[in-house]
């Protein structure tokens, strides 16, 4: 499995985010969404779990998560919490 630094990974995501979002919106509007056929293997699942966890921890560190109660929270993507 390839090794990488999480900060470099998130920097690449931030750099490519606008382009990817435009492509996703275009596909969503046209109705030609690609359907996933094969199930994810264990390594892919583990990698996606790690990425999601790191993104969550990064959002908490940056103050984008506001806890309302024990079971409720707000996740602010743009703007103030």
DAURHU-V825064 format. One record per backbone hydrogen bond with DSSP energy under -0.5 kcal/mol. CO is the residue of the C=O (numbers start at 1). NH is the residue of the N-H. If there is no record, write none. Layout:
co=CO nh=NH
co=CO nh=NH
//
This chain:
co=5 nh=9
co=6 nh=10
co=7 nh=11
co=8 nh=12
co=9 nh=13
co=10 nh=14
co=11 nh=15
co=12 nh=16
co=13 nh=17
co=16 nh=20
co=17 nh=21
co=18 nh=22
co=19 nh=23
co=20 nh=24
co=21 nh=25
co=22 nh=26
co=23 nh=27
co=24 nh=28
co=25 nh=29
co=26 nh=30
co=27 nh=31
co=27 nh=32
co=41 nh=45
co=42 nh=46
co=43 nh=47
co=44 nh=48
co=45 nh=49
co=46 nh=50
co=47 nh=51
co=48 nh=52
co=49 nh=53
co=50 nh=54
co=51 nh=55
co=52 nh=56
co=53 nh=57
co=54 nh=58
co=55 nh=59
co=56 nh=60
co=57 nh=61
co=58 nh=62
co=59 nh=64
co=59 nh=65
co=60 nh=63
co=64 nh=66
co=64 nh=76
co=65 nh=67
co=66 nh=68
co=66 nh=74
co=72 nh=68
co=72 nh=69
co=74 nh=66
co=74 nh=76
co=75 nh=77
//
